[in-house]
Amino acid sequence: MATERSSITLGGKGSSFTSASVYKVASGVANVRIDSSAIERFSTRNLPSIKRSSFGIPQGLTNEETRASLAVLLNKLILSTSGPPSSSTARSVLPLKILEILNSKAESLDLGEIDVTEGENIVLEKSCASLIGLCSIIDHKSTTLSQIVDSVAALSCEVTKADIASFSLLDSGDGNGDKDVIGVAGDLKVLLNGYKGVGKLEIEEIAKVPWIHGKFRCVVKSVHSDARRELNSGVKGGKTGSGNTGIGEALGTTLLPLLTAIKNLGVCSFLRAKLCFEKIVNENQRSCLSEVFDKSRVEYENLKNIYKLAYTAHLEEDYCRFAHELNESLGIVWRIVGLEAVAAFFALAGGELFVQKSGDADKEESKTDKKKKKNEKKAVVGKGTSVVIQFIKDRLVSNEAASDGDQMHLLKQCVEQILNLFNPESRDFDSFLDKVKEIVESNENRRLPKLPKGTRDFAKEQMAVREKAFSIIQNVFKRHGATALDTPVFELRETLMGKYGEDSKLVYDIADQGGELCSLRYDLTVPFARYVAMNGITSFKRYQIAKVYRRDNPSKGRYREFYQCDFDIAGLFEPMGPDFEIVKILTELLDELEIGDYEVKLNHRKLLDGMLEICGVPPEKFRTICSSIDKLDKQSFEQVKKEMVEEKGLSSEIADRIGSFVKEKGAPLELLSKLRQEGSEFLDNQSSREALDELSIMFEALERSKCSHRIVFDLSLARGLDYYTGVIFEAVCIGAEVGSIGAGGRYDNLIGMFGTKQVPAVGMSLGIERVFNIMEELNEKQKQVIRPTETQVLVSIMVDNKLAEAAELVSKLWDAKINAEYLVSKRKEKHFNRAKESGIPWMVMVGEKELSGGFVTLKKLEKGSEEKEDQTCSRDSFVGELLKLL
């Protein structure tokens, strides 16, 4: 009984034609109907017509390709009638004739001679229906192949026991990886979840799978996008139909990369099939399947030949012939992938399909192969691949009982059934495709929750440390008269761009959803400058503690999401007064946070500019050379010199002069005195002379404030951000390998970028995440116990089902502003364990005795252990007593 064909409607309101629909019509599994509203739009006027010998479909196309061409042509005719019937130049006669041809079940298509109007003739001439039809078939076949081929490669991976560790290394976490390559590697890991292969065999044909399949995916997406657009676009061209619309060249450009991707996919699949064939341990099956492998060799040679034919057609700009050859090569690759699946399946599970029933020799062979068969069963351990194997087995087992021939006949029948699973036209194909999608999309490996790279969760003990630190920081900021400010977590992209020099590439962009291009804030300084300018503020001392985001490569102490604690002073004040106060605040913070020994490196941007000018660096290269100098805390001077010379175009002599200056560092007043000695080159340069004068004022203030011992005057400090104009500084913790823990500087021109007037400003930012790391490490070394809560009293009701009793007592404590918790349980040890774990110093205990007597027992706990001295109080007086004791 023939399968009833589905129906696809064209021309309905809001409808769109898809590559999948074109393929269904082309392969004869779906009929076509025209929506009644579309038929009404065709002209009913008596229009002049001309005769055409054909529909304009090229010779040499397959029946499937011709039907696809007609389906696209029909849709183009419908799209040409978008206006009222009175303005339409297309009648319903031609579309209905095409409809009749498409819905007929004839093996050959009788296109014949046709009468067409001028408007219909333009559609036939300019629609590129055949090329778009071919593109749609290619789109559908390649899209489905991209969803299937990874599962077959995973089976080959199981067979070869290849090392897949490299799959996890493809995503470097810096945002620069190929998304499709990473996606394929992820899908393979899902399919191979639980894979127990030896994992020490580096097999090239397996290692390159993510790259070859990923590039195939990427190109398929591009083809799909173009096919969808062209299927639903009206005919391009003038009223006379003259002129080249460029569709051929456009689709030819899109399809050409697919040709190479398909060829590479087929070659890689053939080589994996060869490896799998060599791994089939059952000699009888291997001998029987040699014919199958011979077929794959033939297909492999055909693929290379058709690749040449297709490439030649493209060079000759015969785009329909090119697409036809491309479609042929796609069919070949489908068959190669199917043959790879056959080889992999029999290498993994072939021994379970046939059991010899007679013959001593066979029994003897069964004994000798017992160990091999046991190993075969152990080969498939990936949870995804085991489901694929079982799916194939189920399709084979369902027909095995009906086969009475010899093993050779049965084996061939199994091969045909497996290949049929990889035929897009077969009934079982859709089921197989759905099964693979189900594995990839819902496999438990994907459901395992994990954090994005460069982010962290913080447990209760960590949060206790963080809250304590934030409290210290806020107190220091408020001590200096600052007010709090909060700004949006994302800004307009134009606000952030051009402010961070080479680090601008680390700014996170947000997908445009509301007509504006936005980015996550990179720091808190630029949003602060935008706020000051936008509100016309001329004097402002503010602090802000908030998260910022950087698309950086995560490492120890370097995250993509982290807190910054900023303090900025904007406006005109005593010369160098704000600069001094900002550095003083930084030293107060680091002292009170008790992170150990540290130093604050300090320099001046004008001093740097003067130094670069003295050395002969062109002014336009000042900022980029500063970015190189800024790397001296992480790299040797030779490495930095190589970058300045080879990448940034400085001469070796200039780089060496820079090297002689940036080595200078020391105590602030001592080095300043050295740089201001008579004959110093810095005194002959206006920029550096101004910097030295300003630093003299600042260093004296720091000396008198008793914090200059924390300062190191360092000429190698450059700070890569473009907006700094004066003093710059950076704090580092001595002995801790976490990089900078605080930094800042003067930025007199940044606020002016957002408004009409310049407002000078200076600020600092504490790298609190790195400070937290140091504090946590110190706590571990000193074995300090961190209390996650500040609970002072635990109300312990040691009788079950007495919530009301607990509510009354604990509410009295809460009303008295005492930090308290409660627990209702008759298990005594549960109460003491709770108090011990949370470090709670006092318990209010109520047992049967206390309930009947109307009193409570107060118990003090020292380091979690019980003391013998208990104190009894009335229910009315226990709160007052606790307030005294606390």
Beta strands, then each sheet from edge to edge (+ up, - down):
strand 1: 6-10
strand 2: 30-34
strand 3: 49-52
strand 4: 114-117
strand 5: 483-484
strand 6: 490-492
strand 7: 509-510
strand 8: 518-520
strand 9: 540-549
strand 10: 561-570
strand 11: 598-604
strand 12: 665-666
strand 13: 711-714
strand 14: 727-733
strand 15: 740-746
strand 16: 761-766
strand 17: 793-797
strand 18: 820-824
strand 19: 842-846
strand 20: 855-862
strand 21: 865-874
sheet 1: 1+ 2+
sheet 2: 3+ 4-
sheet 3: 5+ 9+ 10- 16+ 15- 14+ 11- 13- 12+
sheet 4: 6+ 8- 7+
sheet 5: 18+ 17+ 19+ 20- 21+
end
